[in-house]
C-alpha cells in the first residue's frame, strides 16, 4: 500500500503573453508574470501527483505567500504517511485543521493539494482523472476565452484574432455606455459567437439593468456573470428579477453551502464552477449536485491556471453538461502551460485518457522560475 512520503511546494512565476484586465483590476501582462503555486506529492513507492493554483488576491483573498505556507506548514504534516487513496479521510483532516469562517477557508491551497491527490490516485489506479468522477461524457471540450477590458476596437480585433473560437467572455468595467460599445464591437467582429458578459462585481444593480437594456437587441448574449459585489446577494436578486437573460453567480458562491442559500434566495439562474474557489475537484462536484437539484445551469471557468490546473478542470468539466464552452484562458494568455501532452485544435481541447491528469509537468521550467518565497 502506497504512503505519502514527500510534499514539495513550488511558488513559480509563469509569464503572460497578453495584457489581462478585469472588473476588479489588473491580472497581468507581458512584463508582469503571474504567481502560480505547484504541488508535487510523492509516495514511498515512487508514484507522483501534481497540483496547481493561481494566486490572484485581487480576485480572492489568498496570496502566493499564504497558499505556499498553508500547504507547507499546515497541510503537509497531515498528508505525510497517509494512504493517498483515502481521500475522504484526508479531506476531513484538512478541513478540521483549516476551518472555514462562513464560506470557505484557504480554498486555493486546498485545491492545489486536492488536484495533486487526484492525479496521484489516478496514477496508482492506472486510470484517467475523469474516471474517478464516473467517466467523461465528452471526448473533447470547446473553449471560451475571456476578452480583457480595453477599447472597443481592440477587444473586437482580439476576438477576431481568436477565430474560430465560438464563445467569448466579455469583461466589462461598470459603465453602461462604455461597456455597450465594447459588447457591440465584439459582436460586430464575431457576429455568430456567443457572448458571456462578466462584470466581476463592477456594477450596481440599476446600472447592470441599464446595460442589459442597452444591448437587448444582441441575441447572441447568453448571460451576465456576477454584476454586483460578491456579498450582495440581494443585489443579485434585484438584477435577476428584472433581467431578460440568465444571471450567473461566481465570486458570490464558493461552496455548495453558498449555492444552497443562493437557490433559496432565487438570486441566480446559473453558477460558475471553479475548482480553485471550491477547494478542489471533489468539493466543486458537490456544487454541481446542488445546482442540478435546484435547476441552476452550469458554467465552467478557471483563473488562468497553467496546464496542470487547466487540464484538471477539463477532466471534471468533461463529466458534466455545461451550457457554454468552458472558459479556461491559459492557452490565450500564458506564455507556456508548463506541461506537455495537452492537445488543442481550433480551440477544442481533447480530454486525456492516460492515467491521472494525463500530462507531463515541465519540472525544469517550474524550478527555474521559482519565486523568492521558495526559500521560506
Secondary structure as UniProt FT lines:
FT   STRAND          4..14
FT   STRAND          20..22
FT   TURN            23..24
FT   STRAND          25..29
FT   TURN            30..31
FT   STRAND          34..43
FT   TURN            44..45
FT   STRAND          48..55
FT   TURN            57..59
FT   HELIX           64..70
FT   HELIX           71..75
FT   HELIX           76..79
FT   TURN            80..81
FT   TURN            84..85
FT   HELIX           87..97
FT   HELIX           107..125
FT   HELIX           129..133
FT   STRAND          140..147
FT   HELIX           152..161
FT   TURN            162..164
FT   STRAND          167..171
FT   HELIX           176..189
FT   TURN            191..192
FT   STRAND          194..198
FT   TURN            200..201
FT   HELIX           205..214
FT   TURN            215..217
FT   TURN            219..220
FT   STRAND          221..225
FT   TURN            230..231
FT   HELIX           233..242
FT   STRAND          246..249
FT   TURN            251..252
FT   HELIX           256..265
FT   STRAND          270..273
FT   HELIX           275..278
FT   HELIX           281..293
FT   TURN            294..295
FT   STRAND          297..301
FT   HELIX           307..317
FT   TURN            318..319
FT   STRAND          326..327
FT   HELIX           330..333
FT   STRAND          339..340
FT   STRAND          344..345
FT   TURN            346..347
FT   STRAND          348..350
FT   STRAND          360..361
FT   HELIX           363..368
FT   HELIX           372..375
//
